[in-house]
């Protein structure tokens, strides 16, 4: 996916608390960008809007629960 602009509005989950082993999600034109909170300089990956929606749906329905 080509990024038309740098991701913005980076957010870390409020459920992360003070834990530094987290990821952050940023906004891109049609989807999301994800980066490592403790090592932001390594970059990020992006997803399309449909990919991100599918991932969120899988989380909400417990697909990745252990």
C-alpha positions in Angstrom: 0.0 0.0 0.0 1.5 3.4 -1.0 1.2 5.9 1.8 -0.1 9.3 0.4 0.9 11.1 3.6 2.7 10.3 6.8 0.4 8.7 9.4 -1.0 11.0 12.0 -3.0 10.9 15.2 -1.0 8.1 16.7 -2.7 6.4 19.6 -1.7 3.8 22.2 -4.5 1.7 23.8 -5.7 3.1 27.1 -5.7 -0.6 28.3 -1.9 -0.5 27.9 -1.4 1.6 31.0 2.3 2.3 31.7 3.4 -0.9 29.8 6.0 -0.1 27.1 5.5 -3.3 25.2 2.7 -2.0 23.1 1.9 -0.9 19.6 0.4 2.4 18.4 -2.1 2.9 15.6 -2.0 6.0 13.4 -4.3 7.2 10.6 -3.6 7.1 6.9 -5.8 8.1 4.0 -7.6 4.7 3.6 -6.6 2.5 6.6 -4.2 2.4 9.5 -0.5 2.4 10.3 0.9 0.4 13.1 4.3 0.9 14.9 6.1 -0.3 18.0 5.7 2.1 20.9 9.1 1.5 22.4 11.0 1.7 19.1 9.2 4.2 16.9 12.3 4.9 14.8 12.1 1.4 13.1 9.1 2.6 11.1 5.6 1.3 10.7 3.4 -0.9 8.4 0.1 0.1 6.8 -3.2 -1.6 6.0 -6.1 -0.7 3.8 -9.4 0.2 5.3 -11.0 -3.2 4.6 -8.0 -5.0 6.0 -8.1 -3.0 9.2 -11.8 -3.5 9.6 -11.4 -7.2 9.2 -8.6 -7.3 11.8 -10.7 -5.4 14.3 -13.7 -7.6 13.7 -11.6 -10.7 14.3 -10.4 -9.2 17.6 -13.9 -8.2 18.7 -15.2 -11.7 18.0 -12.5 -13.4 20.0 -10.7 -15.0 17.0 -7.3 -14.4 18.7 -8.2 -15.2 22.2 -6.1 -17.9 23.9 
